Amino acid sequence: MSGTTRITVTLPTEQVDELRTMTDNISGYVAEAVARQIRHRLMEKDLLRYQEEHGAFTEEELAAARAELFDMPEAADTAAAA
C-alpha cells in the first residue's frame, strides 16, 4: 500500500454538501477522482504520442474506440461498415 499525505483542500460549500450526500469517505472519493484525472492525462499523452508516430486516428478507429470504451456494439458495427 502506498503512503498518504494529509493536505487541506478548499471546496465550495455546495460541493461539500453534495459530497456528503454521496459518500461518508470524502478523502477516498477525492483520491479516486484525482487518480482518474491522472489516468486521463497519461492516456491523453500516450494517444498524442501515438498519433505523432502513426498519424491521426481515422473516424473508423475513433468510432471503434468509443464503442469499446462505452460498450456500444452498434458503434463498432457502424465503424466496420464504413
N, C-alpha and C positions, 0 to 999 in steps of 0.2 A: 504494500500500500504506500502511496506517495505521501509526503508530508503536506501539511497545510500551514497557511499563514493567515493570521487574523488581520482583516482590513476593515475600514469603515467606508460604507458606500451611502451616498445621499440620494434618495429617490423621492419623486413627488408623492405626497401623501396618498393621492388616489391610487397610485400604483401599489403602494404598500398595502392599502386596504384590500385591493383586489387580490394581491398575492396571498394575503392571509385567508381569503376565502378558498384559494386553490390548494394550499399546502400548509402543513404545520412546520415544514422544514424549509424555511426561506433560504438559508445558506446552501442547502443541497440543490434547490431549484435554480438559484443563481449560478452555482457552479456548473450545473448541467447546461444552462443557457450559454455560459461563456465557452464551455467545451464545444458546443455545437457551432458557435461562431468561429472558433479556431479551426475546426474541421472544414467549415465552409471556405475560410480564407486559404487553407492549404490546398483544398480541391481546386479553387479558382486559380491558384498559382500553377498547379500541375496541368490544368486544362490549357492555360495560356502558353505554357512551355511546350506542350504537345502541339498546339496549333502553330507555334513558331517553327517547329521542326517539320511538321507534316502538312501544313496548310489549314485553312479554315474548315470547320465541320460543314458538311453538306446538310441540306434540310432533311434528307432522309436519315442521316446519322443523328441529328438533333431530335427528330421525332421518335426514333428507336430508343434513344437515351431517356426521353421523357416517359415513354411507355414503361421502360424498365424501372425508373425511379418512382413513378407514381402508380405502378401496377395497372396500366391501362392497355390491355392487349389489343384493343381496337386501334390505338395509335400506332402500334408496331405493324399491324396489318396494313394500315394506310401507307406507312413508310415503305413497306416491302412492295406494295403495288406500284409505287411511284417510279 
